[in-house]
Amino acid sequence: MALLALLTAGAVWVFVRTGTKEPSAPVVTTVQSLTKKFTERKEQRYLLLPDSTQVWLNAASSLEFPDKFKGNKREVYLTGEGFFDVKHANNSPFLIHTKNITTTVVGTAFNIKAYPNQKTVIVSVSRGKVKVSRNDQLIATLTKGQQVKVNNAKNKDSVIEKEVAVEKINSWQQGDLNYDDIAFEDIIKDLQNVFNVEIQIEDPAIGQLGITTSFNRDIGAQKAVAILCRSTNRQLVNKNGILIIK
């Protein structure tokens, strides 16, 4: 009985000491503010990031980045399309986030096309090596002249890797528009950004057709859309500046 009483007293003592322990000081976290740069339709923009990484933003795109990269990684957030020439840093990988797709590099040059209203995210490498992940799962490791196309639709799980011509990866900077098996409707959305014009598709059935074509931006919106119409046996009508595909 004496032993039981002693153990009980000890248990109560521990409980009282634990229950009256003063709370620890709150942990204060610092949220780093981000700078956001963007382009309008028909506009391109050159950016020099704090680490001397160079970025070329295509039309209707945005990039968010900190005023100074801190810690053991450099992170930015891209919407739309951009070509990156990343400053090499062995101990500080460069991460580009585009929704649930993350592209990780150390020092290389590559292009990312990730418009939120288009079906695919496309990463193409012109120099070095990049790793592409979706929801923290590695889906591709790419080197010079390689590309991965990831379907962005919720009901799809398609990842396609292929070889690409290096000179075409960032040819949009010189006004060359190249499409390789891209959905018709995604090309139309792209042209709306490039030319700042409204384009309507009357028959939604053609929107899913995979199209391979190329042309220079200098030909103008109407001629570019006319090429697409000829390839799909459709008629183009210009109604008060709105291009209508019938």
Secondary structure as UniProt FT lines:
FT   HELIX           2..19
FT   STRAND          34..38
FT   TURN            41..42
FT   STRAND          45..48
FT   TURN            50..51
FT   STRAND          54..57
FT   TURN            59..60
FT   STRAND          62..66
FT   TURN            71..72
FT   STRAND          74..85
FT   TURN            90..91
FT   STRAND          94..98
FT   TURN            99..100
FT   STRAND          101..105
FT   STRAND          109..114
FT   TURN            116..117
FT   STRAND          120..127
FT   STRAND          129..134
FT   TURN            135..136
FT   STRAND          137..143
FT   TURN            144..145
FT   STRAND          146..151
FT   TURN            154..155
FT   STRAND          159..163
FT   HELIX           166..169
FT   HELIX           171..174
FT   STRAND          176..183
FT   HELIX           184..195
FT   STRAND          199..201
FT   HELIX           204..208
FT   STRAND          210..216
FT   HELIX           217..219
FT   HELIX           221..231
FT   TURN            232..233
FT   STRAND          236..239
FT   TURN            240..241
FT   STRAND          242..245
//
